[in-house]
Amino acid sequence: MIAETLTIIKRNNNCELPGLIHPIKIFNALKVKNHLHRYNQQDPMNRIFSSSLIVLLIFLFLTGCSKDDETEPETPREPETEIPAFEKASSLSIQGNSTSDVWGFSQAGKEYAVVGDMSAENFNFSIVEVTDPSSPVIVSTTSYPAFDMKVWQNYLYVVNGRHDETGENPGMIYNIQDPANPVAVGAFPSTHNIFIDSQGYLYLSGGHHMIDNEVQEFGITIYDLNNNPTESQLVWSSTLSPSHDMAVIGDRMYDFHGEMGTFIYDVSNPSAPVLLSTLATDKGYDHSGWPTEDGNYLFITNEFAASSQFGFTTLGGPDIAIWDISDLSSPLKVGEIHDNSSRVHNLYIVDDLAYVSYYSAGLKVFDVVDPENPVLLYEFDTNGSIGAGSEDGFNGAFGVYPFSSAGNIYVSDINSDLFIFKSDG
């Protein structure tokens, strides 16, 4: 009886006007009264209980029910209303047969993607206008090695991806104020990967370079682009061996250092980074990664989770390791993502969504609103290749760029070139 009555109250009383006698409340009270009348007819001894209950109900209806938001648990978001839906908008063939990374930029109200190609006979990069994601157009193709690339202001920075470069193909700087006509305006040491932070500092993952006729090794180096973007100024160089990749968000640099693990630095002063924490890798190769929006979690990709090449001694582990770094003095691995059918490459997080270029598995998008329990929302196989063992898994989706101001996502596929996805979010 009590459960049935309270169900009626819960179902019919909207509790939106506490303290007022609302017409709907009066209607609901009559329904409860009728319910109690039927209950009293079943057993006269119930009348005493019913009278007390009626007094309590009248009090509740007149004062309203409590809906203090501060005491209610958070309601999980509903995917059908809050999580964007994704779909392929188009794809485009890029000159060459070994597409590398992809990046993006906006200029004069138009959206562009930069796509590299590293096929032996055809080193180049193409700039593609993607303002209309369903109808991309290549506006220029430049013959120069572009394994990785980033944009700062009106300048494009490209590198050939080699850690053993001796100076033949240095990193190049192009003025892209006119995307249809990139103009080479400067150079810097080439490397495997680069990053440019929001303050105008260029980060190189390190490598080997010919300096004064002698090959010298260096780790991560930082260059200042603020005084002159075409003449980078060296401000710091690491004493460690070359890194693989890095990401700089706010004052933190995340150094993904292969078998050595991941190092987190304070780079509020880029001339003097301070080591804050070290994340040890038991198995695998810390390839790249990205923190959650609040900076409390770090997702790290392990490119060689299932590799039979390169002679690494710590093979294995998950494709993606999830670390709680809210306490940098005691980082804790709290989750993982793994796909036995493919190996993983790069990952970025925007809001509560993680975008992953997952080689032969294509593009994958995960909901990471609960970082320790990611949920796969969307996947698209960009070239149909299957298996981490096929050519040792180095085929399929190589790069992903989810930062377009228009909300588009660009994916570069080694074999199938450029894919453009859009969302309704």
C-alpha angles and dihedrals in degrees: 000000000000093000091048093050094047089049089058090050093048093046098046109028111082093189091207098130107047114191095022131099100239122192091233089053090054090050091049091048090055090052091052091047091054090048091053092047090058089047092053092052090059093060127002090212087069091068094081091052092044093053091055091046092051090054090051092047093049088053091050094048093048097046098036126231123284116259101168104169091205092065098042118095116247113270112231111243116256112239094215092059107027109028114075121240117233132212138169110260099183147318131225135199115237123205110266134029106257109061114195130186132340134214135170144215141176126230133173092347094309130111124226138185125204115210126185131208124200102182109144094243097040119041106175148122128225130207112214126193108223101171086124100042091197092057113037119182128200106229099179143002121201125195105232134105110269113174093150130013141180135182129227119179106312095340133097120206118200134180133189096233098238123130092195097056113143099191105283093113109021124186109280134215120212130191104228099178083122103040090194091061115034112192123205108233107161149358141223136177112297122233143160100273137004137196133191117202128212091263095059102261120140118216123200120197092221137248147161120300138177106247119173090347091305128105108237129185124220137174127217113341128192125212129190114229098177101092095045122355090202094055109047115205118218112232104163142009128192122233091215125096118273115298124220102226142335140202125203118200119169109321095338129094117197110204111198100201106180115232091000091067128231128315124201119206137185105233099175082124103039090194091063114027116192121215109236105172146353124217110202119218113216093184134007137020122292099228108166141322151163138228126239117258093264092048093235097113134043124202113205124191121218107205094185101048089125105019128141094186139078096036097256112173097209102055120157133046128116124314090240125023119201117210130191103222098168086115105042091190090063113025114186131201105230108166149000146205122215138175116188091197096062147016123242131239124174135003136189131180123215117179103320097333127096116206115202132188097211103185110227091009090060123210120355126184120196131193105230100176082122098039095193091056109039118189124211109236104170141005134179126185104223098195112008097242113143134203137037088241096058103109081341089298099289097133135088129034110021106165137023129192116191100165100090112138087223092057095249123141122217122203125186115207119200092222104022103040124216127007124184122202129185134198135202092228 
